[in-house]
């Protein structure tokens, strides 16, 4: 019985983290509509198929400052930066997010 209780408490704790995380992510990245449905001609620092936009943003937090998420295929492309000069063509489904630069970012 104690193992069941520990497992239940662990699951509840994990769910509470999942509920808080979207608020944290939304503070770090902002959608860049000028890149919507576009393809960049630079190599991403990371490419992966992910289960959600949230997971893609987490990968960006580790590997870059900008990411593209394909809403249909769940593909994720992380870039060091996204600039308009790097747009080469159109591809429906891509939505890009850029890191919000804050003067308080490096305090901690």
C-alpha positions as CSV (number, residue, x, y, z in Angstrom):
1,X,0.0,0.0,0.0
2,X,2.8,2.6,0.8
3,X,4.2,2.1,-2.8
4,X,0.8,2.9,-4.3
5,X,0.6,6.0,-2.2
6,X,4.1,7.1,-3.2
7,X,3.2,6.5,-6.9
8,X,0.0,8.5,-6.6
9,X,1.8,11.4,-4.9
10,X,4.5,11.3,-7.6
11,X,2.0,11.4,-10.4
12,X,0.2,14.3,-8.8
13,X,3.5,16.2,-8.4
14,X,4.3,15.6,-12.1
15,X,0.8,16.8,-13.2
16,X,1.4,20.0,-11.2
17,X,4.6,20.7,-13.0
18,X,2.8,20.2,-16.4
19,X,0.2,22.7,-15.4
20,X,2.7,25.4,-14.4
21,X,5.1,24.9,-17.4
22,X,3.0,26.6,-20.2
23,X,3.0,29.9,-18.2
24,X,6.8,29.7,-18.0
25,X,7.2,29.0,-21.7
26,X,4.9,31.8,-22.7
27,X,7.2,34.3,-20.9
28,X,10.3,33.2,-22.8
29,X,9.1,33.1,-26.4
30,X,6.9,35.1,-28.6
31,X,5.4,34.0,-31.9
32,X,6.8,35.8,-35.0
33,X,4.0,36.0,-37.5
34,X,6.3,37.3,-40.3
35,X,7.9,33.8,-40.4
36,X,4.6,31.8,-40.4
37,X,4.4,29.3,-43.3
38,X,8.0,30.0,-44.3
39,X,11.2,27.9,-44.6
40,X,14.7,29.2,-43.6
41,X,17.8,28.6,-45.6
42,X,20.1,28.2,-42.6
43,X,20.8,24.9,-40.9
44,X,19.0,24.3,-37.7
45,X,21.1,23.5,-34.6
46,X,18.6,20.7,-33.9
47,X,15.7,19.0,-35.8
48,X,13.3,16.6,-34.1
49,X,9.8,15.2,-34.2
50,X,8.1,16.2,-30.9
51,X,4.8,15.6,-29.2
52,X,4.0,19.2,-28.6
53,X,4.9,22.9,-29.0
54,X,5.9,22.9,-25.3
55,X,8.5,20.2,-25.9
56,X,9.8,22.1,-28.9
57,X,10.2,25.2,-26.8
58,X,12.1,23.2,-24.2
59,X,14.6,22.0,-26.8
60,X,15.0,25.6,-28.0
61,X,15.8,26.6,-24.4
62,X,18.8,24.3,-24.5
63,X,19.9,24.5,-28.2
64,X,19.0,28.0,-29.5
65,X,17.0,31.2,-29.3
66,X,14.5,30.6,-32.1
67,X,12.4,27.6,-33.1
68,X,9.9,26.5,-35.7
69,X,7.1,24.1,-35.0
70,X,5.1,22.5,-37.8
71,X,1.5,22.2,-36.5
72,X,0.6,19.2,-38.8
73,X,3.7,17.0,-38.6
74,X,4.9,18.0,-35.1
75,X,8.4,18.7,-36.5
76,X,10.6,21.0,-34.5
77,X,13.5,23.0,-35.9
78,X,15.7,24.9,-33.4
79,X,17.9,27.8,-34.7
80,X,20.6,30.0,-33.1
81,X,18.6,33.0,-34.5
82,X,15.9,33.7,-37.1
83,X,16.3,36.6,-39.5
84,X,14.1,37.7,-42.3
85,X,17.1,37.6,-44.8
86,X,17.1,33.8,-44.2
87,X,13.6,33.1,-45.5
88,X,13.8,31.3,-48.8
89,X,10.4,29.7,-49.5
90,X,6.9,29.0,-48.3
91,X,5.7,25.8,-46.6
92,X,2.3,25.7,-45.0
93,X,2.2,24.7,-41.3
94,X,5.4,26.3,-39.9
95,X,5.0,28.7,-36.9
96,X,8.1,30.3,-35.5
97,X,8.8,31.6,-32.0
98,X,11.7,33.8,-30.9
99,X,13.2,34.2,-27.4
100,X,12.0,37.3,-25.6
101,X,15.1,39.3,-24.5
102,X,14.8,40.6,-21.0
103,X,17.1,42.9,-19.1
104,X,16.6,40.5,-16.2
105,X,17.5,37.3,-18.0
106,X,21.0,36.8,-16.6
107,X,20.3,37.8,-13.0
108,X,20.2,34.2,-11.7
